[in-house]
Amino acid sequence: MIKAKDMKQWAWAEPFRPFRVHLKDGRHFDVPERTWTLVGEPVILLPIPSEVDPRQSVPEHLEMVDYHLIDRVELLPTPNAP
């Protein structure tokens, strides 16, 4: 089971690497920036991007997710440098 200490490692990694949180119900949340999530106890706040402009620099809102709902976390692919 994923715990707050595990998510802190993802969210506060140096250097930060974008990651995706997969939930057991099939949904997923991308965390492209360190400031897009808030790790707390007993929940984590995960980003919901804007439907109008998904590339917006801040999420439209955050969703509270209990840790027991998280299935796995993985790094997002990084774009190739020119």
Biopython code that builds the backbone (N, CA, C, O; Angstrom):
import numpy as np
from Bio.PDB.StructureBuilder import StructureBuilder

atoms = [
    (1, "MET", "N", (0.846, -1.197, 0.000)),
    (1, "MET", "CA", (0.000, 0.000, 0.000)),
    (1, "MET", "C", (0.883, 1.249, 0.000)),
    (1, "MET", "O", (1.888, 1.315, 0.709)),
    (2, "ILE", "N", (0.496, 2.223, -0.796)),
    (2, "ILE", "CA", (1.194, 3.505, -0.856)),
    (2, "ILE", "C", (0.863, 4.296, 0.410)),
    (2, "ILE", "O", (-0.289, 4.334, 0.844)),
    (3, "LYS", "N", (1.870, 4.917, 0.988)),
    (3, "LYS", "CA", (1.686, 5.739, 2.190)),
    (3, "LYS", "C", (2.160, 7.158, 1.920)),
    (3, "LYS", "O", (2.796, 7.427, 0.900)),
    (4, "ALA", "N", (1.849, 8.059, 2.833)),
    (4, "ALA", "CA", (2.243, 9.467, 2.681)),
    (4, "ALA", "C", (3.753, 9.591, 2.507)),
    (4, "ALA", "O", (4.207, 10.404, 1.702)),
    (5, "LYS", "N", (4.539, 8.809, 3.237)),
    (5, "LYS", "CA", (6.000, 8.910, 3.119)),
    (5, "LYS", "C", (6.462, 8.536, 1.711)),
    (5, "LYS", "O", (7.436, 9.101, 1.212)),
    (6, "ASP", "N", (5.776, 7.592, 1.066)),
    (6, "ASP", "CA", (6.111, 7.208, -0.307)),
    (6, "ASP", "C", (5.821, 8.360, -1.270)),
    (6, "ASP", "O", (6.620, 8.659, -2.158)),
    (7, "MET", "N", (4.665, 9.000, -1.081)),
    (7, "MET", "CA", (4.286, 10.103, -1.970)),
    (7, "MET", "C", (5.184, 11.313, -1.756)),
    (7, "MET", "O", (5.451, 12.054, -2.702)),
    (8, "LYS", "N", (5.653, 11.527, -0.535)),
    (8, "LYS", "CA", (6.590, 12.625, -0.285)),
    (8, "LYS", "C", (7.864, 12.417, -1.089)),
    (8, "LYS", "O", (8.436, 13.377, -1.606)),
    (9, "GLN", "N", (8.312, 11.173, -1.198)),
    (9, "GLN", "CA", (9.516, 10.895, -1.984)),
    (9, "GLN", "C", (9.313, 11.265, -3.447)),
    (9, "GLN", "O", (10.223, 11.799, -4.082)),
    (10, "TRP", "N", (8.131, 10.989, -3.989)),
    (10, "TRP", "CA", (7.830, 11.348, -5.378)),
    (10, "TRP", "C", (7.705, 12.864, -5.515)),
    (10, "TRP", "O", (8.288, 13.458, -6.422)),
    (11, "ALA", "N", (6.956, 13.480, -4.627)),
    (11, "ALA", "CA", (6.655, 14.909, -4.752)),
    (11, "ALA", "C", (7.851, 15.806, -4.449)),
    (11, "ALA", "O", (7.966, 16.893, -5.017)),
    (12, "TRP", "N", (8.733, 15.369, -3.570)),
    (12, "TRP", "CA", (9.844, 16.223, -3.139)),
    (12, "TRP", "C", (11.193, 15.777, -3.689)),
    (12, "TRP", "O", (12.233, 16.246, -3.227)),
    (13, "ALA", "N", (11.187, 14.878, -4.667)),
    (13, "ALA", "CA", (12.440, 14.382, -5.235)),
    (13, "ALA", "C", (13.256, 15.534, -5.821)),
    (13, "ALA", "O", (12.709, 16.493, -6.365)),
    (14, "GLU", "N", (14.573, 15.412, -5.693)),
    (14, "GLU", "CA", (15.507, 16.371, -6.294)),
    (14, "GLU", "C", (16.421, 15.621, -7.240)),
    (14, "GLU", "O", (17.156, 14.743, -6.788)),
    (15, "PRO", "N", (16.414, 15.917, -8.515)),
    (15, "PRO", "CA", (15.511, 16.860, -9.154)),
    (15, "PRO", "C", (14.109, 16.253, -9.282)),
    (15, "PRO", "O", (13.946, 15.033, -9.293)),
    (16, "PHE", "N", (13.113, 17.121, -9.377)),
    (16, "PHE", "CA", (11.742, 16.657, -9.525)),
    (16, "PHE", "C", (11.565, 16.004, -10.895)),
    (16, "PHE", "O", (12.065, 16.508, -11.900)),
    (17, "ARG", "N", (10.854, 14.889, -10.924)),
    (17, "ARG", "CA", (10.510, 14.207, -12.176)),
    (17, "ARG", "C", (8.996, 14.059, -12.212)),
    (17, "ARG", "O", (8.411, 13.540, -11.261)),
    (18, "PRO", "N", (8.340, 14.505, -13.295)),
    (18, "PRO", "CA", (6.884, 14.364, -13.400)),
    (18, "PRO", "C", (6.466, 12.898, -13.241)),
    (18, "PRO", "O", (7.159, 11.986, -13.692)),
    (19, "PHE", "N", (5.318, 12.698, -12.591)),
    (19, "PHE", "CA", (4.850, 11.334, -12.349)),
    (19, "PHE", "C", (3.349, 11.228, -12.504)),
    (19, "PHE", "O", (2.636, 12.231, -12.535)),
    (20, "ARG", "N", (2.878, 9.987, -12.600)),
    (20, "ARG", "CA", (1.446, 9.682, -12.737)),
    (20, "ARG", "C", (1.038, 8.788, -11.586)),
    (20, "ARG", "O", (1.726, 7.822, -11.255)),
    (21, "VAL", "N", (-0.097, 9.123, -10.975)),
    (21, "VAL", "CA", (-0.662, 8.325, -9.889)),
    (21, "VAL", "C", (-1.855, 7.555, -10.459)),
    (21, "VAL", "O", (-2.816, 8.156, -10.940)),
    (22, "HIS", "N", (-1.786, 6.229, -10.403)),
    (22, "HIS", "CA", (-2.870, 5.362, -10.877)),
    (22, "HIS", "C", (-3.708, 4.931, -9.686)),
    (22, "HIS", "O", (-3.185, 4.460, -8.676)),
    (23, "LEU", "N", (-5.024, 5.101, -9.822)),
    (23, "LEU", "CA", (-5.936, 4.647, -8.767)),
    (23, "LEU", "C", (-6.472, 3.265, -9.093)),
    (23, "LEU", "O", (-6.460, 2.846, -10.251)),
    (24, "LYS", "N", (-6.940, 2.564, -8.084)),
    (24, "LYS", "CA", (-7.467, 1.217, -8.256)),
    (24, "LYS", "C", (-8.727, 1.189, -9.112)),
    (24, "LYS", "O", (-9.071, 0.146, -9.668)),
    (25, "ASP", "N", (-9.431, 2.344, -9.225)),
    (25, "ASP", "CA", (-10.658, 2.381, -10.038)),
    (25, "ASP", "C", (-10.381, 2.693, -11.511)),
    (25, "ASP", "O", (-11.317, 2.862, -12.293)),
    (26, "GLY", "N", (-9.096, 2.772, -11.895)),
    (26, "GLY", "CA", (-8.741, 3.005, -13.297)),
    (26, "GLY", "C", (-8.403, 4.444, -13.639)),
    (26, "GLY", "O", (-7.824, 4.708, -14.693)),
    (27, "ARG", "N", (-8.752, 5.372, -12.773)),
    (27, "ARG", "CA", (-8.402, 6.774, -13.045)),
    (27, "ARG", "C", (-6.917, 6.992, -12.808)),
    (27, "ARG", "O", (-6.257, 6.214, -12.119)),
    (28, "HIS", "N", (-6.402, 8.079, -13.402)),
    (28, "HIS", "CA", (-5.024, 8.448, -13.115)),
    (28, "HIS", "C", (-4.910, 9.972, -13.085)),
    (28, "HIS", "O", (-5.725, 10.687, -13.666)),
    (29, "PHE", "N", (-3.881, 10.443, -12.395)),
    (29, "PHE", "CA", (-3.620, 11.865, -12.238)),
    (29, "PHE", "C", (-2.158, 12.113, -12.574)),
    (29, "PHE", "O", (-1.269, 11.473, -12.013)),
    (30, "ASP", "N", (-1.911, 13.047, -13.494)),
    (30, "ASP", "CA", (-0.545, 13.420, -13.833)),
    (30, "ASP", "C", (-0.102, 14.583, -12.960)),
    (30, "ASP", "O", (-0.852, 15.534, -12.738)),
    (31, "VAL", "N", (1.109, 14.493, -12.475)),
    (31, "VAL", "CA", (1.695, 15.554, -11.647)),
    (31, "VAL", "C", (2.931, 16.055, -12.398)),
    (31, "VAL", "O", (4.033, 15.546, -12.198)),
    (32, "PRO", "N", (2.736, 17.080, -13.281)),
    (32, "PRO", "CA", (3.838, 17.556, -14.107)),
    (32, "PRO", "C", (4.777, 18.525, -13.387)),
    (32, "PRO", "O", (5.904, 18.743, -13.830)),
    (33, "GLU", "N", (4.316, 19.100, -12.288)),
    (33, "GLU", "CA", (5.102, 20.084, -11.540)),
    (33, "GLU", "C", (4.996, 19.781, -10.052)),
    (33, "GLU", "O", (3.971, 19.287, -9.581)),
    (34, "ARG", "N", (6.046, 20.075, -9.327)),
    (34, "ARG", "CA", (6.079, 19.845, -7.878)),
    (34, "ARG", "C", (4.912, 20.563, -7.175)),
    (34, "ARG", "O", (4.347, 20.033, -6.218)),
    (35, "THR", "N", (4.562, 21.740, -7.636)),
    (35, "THR", "CA", (3.531, 22.546, -6.979)),
    (35, "THR", "C", (2.107, 22.079, -7.284)),
    (35, "THR", "O", (1.146, 22.660, -6.780)),
    (36, "TRP", "N", (1.965, 21.045, -8.098)),
    (36, "TRP", "CA", (0.633, 20.576, -8.479)),
    (36, "TRP", "C", (0.049, 19.567, -7.497)),
    (36, "TRP", "O", (-1.042, 19.056, -7.748)),
    (37, "THR", "N", (0.708, 19.261, -6.414)),
    (37, "THR", "CA", (0.172, 18.290, -5.462)),
    (37, "THR", "C", (0.497, 18.722, -4.043)),
    (37, "THR", "O", (1.424, 19.495, -3.805)),
    (38, "LEU", "N", (-0.276, 18.212, -3.120)),
    (38, "LEU", "CA", (-0.039, 18.476, -1.707)),
    (38, "LEU", "C", (-0.171, 17.148, -0.969)),
    (38, "LEU", "O", (-1.239, 16.536, -0.941)),
    (39, "VAL", "N", (0.933, 16.720, -0.378)),
    (39, "VAL", "CA", (0.956, 15.447, 0.342)),
    (39, "VAL", "C", (0.597, 15.713, 1.792)),
    (39, "VAL", "O", (1.260, 16.504, 2.464)),
    (40, "GLY", "N", (-0.434, 15.065, 2.270)),
    (40, "GLY", "CA", (-0.860, 15.239, 3.658)),
    (40, "GLY", "C", (-1.236, 13.908, 4.273)),
    (40, "GLY", "O", (-1.047, 12.852, 3.670)),
    (41, "GLU", "N", (-1.761, 13.969, 5.461)),
    (41, "GLU", "CA", (-2.256, 12.789, 6.164)),
    (41, "GLU", "C", (-3.716, 13.067, 6.486)),
    (41, "GLU", "O", (-3.977, 14.114, 7.078)),
    (42, "PRO", "N", (-4.652, 12.263, 6.165)),
    (42, "PRO", "CA", (-4.577, 10.930, 5.576)),
    (42, "PRO", "C", (-4.837, 10.916, 4.074)),
    (42, "PRO", "O", (-5.102, 9.855, 3.508)),
    (43, "VAL", "N", (-4.767, 12.078, 3.414)),
    (43, "VAL", "CA", (-5.048, 12.135, 1.972)),
    (43, "VAL", "C", (-3.946, 12.898, 1.243)),
    (43, "VAL", "O", (-3.138, 13.605, 1.846)),
    (44, "ILE", "N", (-3.946, 12.726, -0.084)),
    (44, "ILE", "CA", (-3.100, 13.516, -0.960)),
    (44, "ILE", "C", (-4.036, 14.314, -1.866)),
    (44, "ILE", "O", (-5.093, 13.825, -2.264)),
    (45, "LEU", "N", (-3.644, 15.532, -2.185)),
    (45, "LEU", "CA", (-4.408, 16.343, -3.132)),
    (45, "LEU", "C", (-3.737, 16.212, -4.489)),
    (45, "LEU", "O", (-2.556, 16.522, -4.642)),
    (46, "LEU", "N", (-4.511, 15.742, -5.484)),
    (46, "LEU", "CA", (-3.979, 15.502, -6.823)),
    (46, "LEU", "C", (-4.640, 16.437, -7.826)),
    (46, "LEU", "O", (-5.797, 16.818, -7.649)),
    (47, "PRO", "N", (-3.902, 16.815, -8.894)),
    (47, "PRO", "CA", (-4.361, 17.847, -9.809)),
    (47, "PRO", "C", (-5.396, 17.377, -10.827)),
    (47, "PRO", "O", (-5.346, 16.256, -11.334)),
    (48, "ILE", "N", (-6.326, 18.272, -11.101)),
    (48, "ILE", "CA", (-7.277, 18.114, -12.197)),
    (48, "ILE", "C", (-6.996, 19.275, -13.151)),
    (48, "ILE", "O", (-7.271, 20.425, -12.807)),
    (49, "PRO", "N", (-6.450, 18.999, -14.356)),
    (49, "PRO", "CA", (-6.136, 20.092, -15.275)),
    (49, "PRO", "C", (-7.399, 20.732, -15.843)),
    (49, "PRO", "O", (-8.482, 20.149, -15.802)),
    (50, "SER", "N", (-7.240, 21.911, -16.358)),
    (50, "SER", "CA", (-8.336, 22.632, -16.992)),
    (50, "SER", "C", (-8.805, 21.869, -18.223)),
    (50, "SER", "O", (-7.984, 21.417, -19.023)),
    (51, "GLU", "N", (-10.127, 21.720, -18.383)),
    (51, "GLU", "CA", (-10.662, 21.087, -19.596)),
    (51, "GLU", "C", (-10.529, 22.020, -20.786)),
    (51, "GLU", "O", (-10.409, 21.565, -21.924)),
    (52, "VAL", "N", (-10.548, 23.317, -20.534)),
    (52, "VAL", "CA", (-10.441, 24.304, -21.608)),
    (52, "VAL", "C", (-9.021, 24.349, -22.155)),
    (52, "VAL", "O", (-8.823, 24.372, -23.370)),
    (53, "ASP", "N", (-8.025, 24.361, -21.258)),
    (53, "ASP", "CA", (-6.626, 24.412, -21.662)),
    (53, "ASP", "C", (-5.808, 23.487, -20.768)),
    (53, "ASP", "O", (-5.299, 23.918, -19.733)),
    (54, "PRO", "N", (-5.674, 22.203, -21.162)),
    (54, "PRO", "CA", (-4.962, 21.243, -20.326)),
    (54, "PRO", "C", (-3.487, 21.573, -20.123)),
    (54, "PRO", "O", (-2.860, 21.015, -19.223)),
    (55, "ARG", "N", (-2.915, 22.463, -20.933)),
    (55, "ARG", "CA", (-1.508, 22.847, -20.780)),
    (55, "ARG", "C", (-1.340, 24.027, -19.831)),
    (55, "ARG", "O", (-0.232, 24.536, -19.663)),
    (56, "GLN", "N", (-2.419, 24.460, -19.217)),
    (56, "GLN", "CA", (-2.375, 25.576, -18.275)),
    (56, "GLN", "C", (-1.327, 25.314, -17.199)),
    (56, "GLN", "O", (-1.097, 24.164, -16.827)),
    (57, "SER", "N", (-0.696, 26.359, -16.700)),
    (57, "SER", "CA", (0.426, 26.201, -15.775)),
    (57, "SER", "C", (0.016, 25.844, -14.343)),
    (57, "SER", "O", (0.881, 25.546, -13.520)),
    (58, "VAL", "N", (-1.262, 25.868, -14.034)),
    (58, "VAL", "CA", (-1.752, 25.446, -12.717)),
    (58, "VAL", "C", (-2.995, 24.580, -12.920)),
    (58, "VAL", "O", (-3.724, 24.770, -13.894)),
    (59, "PRO", "N", (-3.246, 23.630, -12.013)),
    (59, "PRO", "CA", (-4.439, 22.807, -12.170)),
    (59, "PRO", "C", (-5.703, 23.623, -11.933)),
    (59, "PRO", "O", (-5.687, 24.636, -11.234)),
    (60, "GLU", "N", (-6.789, 23.164, -12.526)),
    (60, "GLU", "CA", (-8.079, 23.840, -12.322)),
    (60, "GLU", "C", (-8.538, 23.669, -10.879)),
    (60, "GLU", "O", (-9.035, 24.610, -10.261)),
    (61, "HIS", "N", (-8.370, 22.478, -10.357)),
    (61, "HIS", "CA", (-8.658, 22.213, -8.945)),
    (61, "HIS", "C", (-7.919, 20.945, -8.524)),
    (61, "HIS", "O", (-7.295, 20.276, -9.349)),
    (62, "LEU", "N", (-7.994, 20.628, -7.261)),
    (62, "LEU", "CA", (-7.339, 19.448, -6.714)),
    (62, "LEU", "C", (-8.394, 18.497, -6.169)),
    (62, "LEU", "O", (-9.435, 18.923, -5.670)),
    (63, "GLU", "N", (-8.110, 17.204, -6.270)),
    (63, "GLU", "CA", (-9.023, 16.193, -5.737)),
    (63, "GLU", "C", (-8.357, 15.484, -4.562)),
    (63, "GLU", "O", (-7.198, 15.078, -4.646)),
    (64, "MET", "N", (-9.099, 15.341, -3.467)),
    (64, "MET", "CA", (-8.585, 14.606, -2.303)),
    (64, "MET", "C", (-8.696, 13.112, -2.561)),
    (64, "MET", "O", (-9.764, 12.609, -2.912)),
    (65, "VAL", "N", (-7.576, 12.403, -2.382)),
    (65, "VAL", "CA", (-7.545, 10.960, -2.622)),
    (65, "VAL", "C", (-6.951, 10.269, -1.399)),
    (65, "VAL", "O", (-5.868, 10.630, -0.939)),
    (66, "ASP", "N", (-7.666, 9.274, -0.877)),
    (66, "ASP", "CA", (-7.138, 8.448, 0.220)),
    (66, "ASP", "C", (-6.034, 7.546, -0.333)),
    (66, "ASP", "O", (-6.140, 7.051, -1.455)),
    (67, "TYR", "N", (-5.004, 7.339, 0.430)),
    (67, "TYR", "CA", (-3.873, 6.531, -0.023)),
    (67, "TYR", "C", (-4.256, 5.097, -0.355)),
    (67, "TYR", "O", (-3.659, 4.491, -1.244)),
    (68, "HIS", "N", (-5.244, 4.543, 0.345)),
    (68, "HIS", "CA", (-5.623, 3.155, 0.073)),
    (68, "HIS", "C", (-6.246, 2.980, -1.312)),
    (68, "HIS", "O", (-6.404, 1.852, -1.780)),
    (69, "LEU", "N", (-6.604, 4.097, -1.978)),
    (69, "LEU", "CA", (-7.163, 4.036, -3.330)),
    (69, "LEU", "C", (-6.085, 4.033, -4.410)),
    (69, "LEU", "O", (-6.386, 3.790, -5.579)),
    (70, "ILE", "N", (-4.829, 4.299, -4.033)),
    (70, "ILE", "CA", (-3.744, 4.370, -5.006)),
    (70, "ILE", "C", (-3.231, 2.970, -5.311)),
    (70, "ILE", "O", (-2.898, 2.201, -4.409)),
    (71, "ASP", "N", (-3.176, 2.657, -6.602)),
    (71, "ASP", "CA", (-2.674, 1.360, -7.051)),
    (71, "ASP", "C", (-1.162, 1.402, -7.259)),
    (71, "ASP", "O", (-0.440, 0.527, -6.782)),
    (72, "ARG", "N", (-0.682, 2.434, -7.980)),
    (72, "ARG", "CA", (0.750, 2.533, -8.248)),
    (72, "ARG", "C", (1.091, 3.945, -8.712)),
    (72, "ARG", "O", (0.213, 4.736, -9.057)),
    (73, "VAL", "N", (2.383, 4.236, -8.712)),
    (73, "VAL", "CA", (2.898, 5.528, -9.171)),
    (73, "VAL", "C", (4.018, 5.221, -10.160)),
    (73, "VAL", "O", (4.822, 4.316, -9.939)),
    (74, "GLU", "N", (4.062, 5.984, -11.256)),
    (74, "GLU", "CA", (5.124, 5.776, -12.245)),
    (74, "GLU", "C", (5.588, 7.122, -12.778)),
    (74, "GLU", "O", (4.847, 8.104, -12.772)),
    (75, "LEU", "N", (6.833, 7.143, -13.239)),
    (75, "LEU", "CA", (7.362, 8.357, -13.860)),
    (75, "LEU", "C", (6.665, 8.582, -15.185)),
    (75, "LEU", "O", (6.338, 7.629, -15.893)),
    (76, "LEU", "N", (6.436, 9.863, -15.526)),
    (76, "LEU", "CA", (5.924, 10.206, -16.841)),
    (76, "LEU", "C", (7.085, 10.214, -17.822)),
    (76, "LEU", "O", (8.211, 10.530, -17.439)),
    (77, "PRO", "N", (6.835, 9.873, -19.070)),
    (77, "PRO", "CA", (7.919, 9.945, -20.047)),
    (77, "PRO", "C", (8.393, 11.387, -20.193)),
    (77, "PRO", "O", (7.586, 12.316, -20.186)),
    (78, "THR", "N", (9.683, 11.564, -20.322)),
    (78, "THR", "CA", (10.228, 12.906, -20.499)),
    (78, "THR", "C", (10.407, 13.161, -21.988)),
    (78, "THR", "O", (10.862, 12.280, -22.718)),
    (79, "PRO", "N", (10.052, 14.364, -22.447)),
    (79, "PRO", "CA", (10.241, 14.664, -23.861)),
    (79, "PRO", "C", (11.730, 14.662, -24.209)),
    (79, "PRO", "O", (12.571, 15.027, -23.388)),
    (80, "ASN", "N", (12.034, 14.254, -25.414)),
    (80, "ASN", "CA", (13.431, 14.241, -25.857)),
    (80, "ASN", "C", (13.942, 15.651, -26.027)),
    (80, "ASN", "O", (13.263, 16.505, -26.598)),
    (81, "ALA", "N", (15.136, 15.891, -25.533)),
    (81, "ALA", "CA", (15.746, 17.209, -25.676)),
    (81, "ALA", "C", (16.152, 17.409, -27.129)),
    (81, "ALA", "O", (16.596, 16.463, -27.780)),
    (82, "PRO", "N", (16.006, 18.647, -27.658)),
    (82, "PRO", "CA", (16.372, 18.892, -29.070)),
    (82, "PRO", "C", (17.866, 18.746, -29.303)),
    (82, "PRO", "O", (18.335, 18.918, -30.427)),
]
sb = StructureBuilder()
sb.init_structure("model")
sb.init_model(0)
sb.init_chain("A")
sb.init_seg("    ")
for serial, (resi, resn, name, xyz) in enumerate(atoms, 1):
    if name == "N":
        sb.init_residue(resn, " ", resi, " ")
    sb.init_atom(name, np.array(xyz, "f"), 0.0, 1.0, " ", f" {name:<3s}", serial, name[0])
structure = sb.get_structure()
